[in-house]
Amino acid sequence: MDGGDTLTSMTPLSPVDEVTVTSQRPLDAALTLSPHQRGPGDPAHRRSADGAIWRVSRQLSGPVTYRITQSDRHTVRVQAWGPGATEFLTGAEALLGLDDEAEDFAPEHPKLAEAHRRFPHLRIGRTGRVMEALVPAILEQRVHGIDAFAAWRRLLTKFGERPPGPAPDGMRVPLTADQWRRMPSWEFHRANVDPARSKTIVQCARVADRLEQASSFPRAEATKRLRAVPGVGIWTAAEVAQRAFGDSDALSVGDYHLAAVVGWSLLGEPIDDAQMVQYLAPLQPHRYRAVRLLQVSGQAVKPKFGPRTAVADHRWH
């Protein structure tokens, strides 16, 4: 279990809305939703002892707590509480990747072909919530994951509101754009977030309405709008596109490890970003899908050479 499974509620008698999602193609809710968890103890994502996935989000209509359980390979039950429940449930199928098309994905590399055969239930889902994907991605820029996850956990735990309905203890609703915009600089500092990243978060929060609109744009146009904000580069935009837009082609160019992992896994040698882009070009529009298949199939490899770099502590400067 990722966190405590004690259920708490500020409104224990709050009504629950629910839908049952079925698909002829296999589904795996846990696999589809795993990229949305930002490290162990993510206050917006929990896996309870009974296998249920709990998440909290902020819809246009308000906060929502939702619980996802899978009864078989083709059926998922989605329950939701709170002001945003009805709005959230209209997008439940998209979240679970039912509109993710992979029929034209036919990789030639034996590792990818085998992974695709073994994981036909891999889906690329989309939340449609840009800021909820964007802020954690900015926190993850140029730092260790453990450092970024700790910052996300600290800020969300301290400033996020308690979720509606029942939820595992310690869960919090992602902050509003106005909360991020008004976040005192010293709170970012205490969370070990350097000024460059905190400035980017605040700038994004100031134009959050325009950024949220991008979820309805064609993917290229949506990415262009994200990258118009200073501090949001190709890597950050790809990380958001993967989660908020369900972009199966959003390749995280600029990732510290990805090019080397792709090179070692598929070619047996390291490559750089430019070589990775060139090598994976024939797989468009499924380059992110290919990366996910390497990850979930256990075939993503990268030899370790030397000690791991230290986590930077920005709180003392």
Secondary structure, 3 states (H helix, E strand, C coil): CCCCCCEEECCCCCCCEEEEEECCCCCCHHHHHHHHCCCCCCCCEEECCCCCEEEEEEECCEEEEEEEEEEECCEEEEEEECCCHHHHHHCHHHHCCCCCCCCCCCCCCHHHHHHHHHCCCCCCCCCCCHHHHHHHHHHCCCCCHHHHHHHHHHHHHHHCCCCCCEEECCCCCCCCHHHHHCCCHHHHHHCCCCHHHHHHHHHHHHCHHHHHHHHHCCHHHHHHHHHCCCCCCHHHHHHHHHHHHCCCCCCCCCCCCHHHHHHHHHCCCCCCHHHHHHHHHHHCCCHHHHHHHHHHCCCCCCCCCCCCCCCCCHHHC
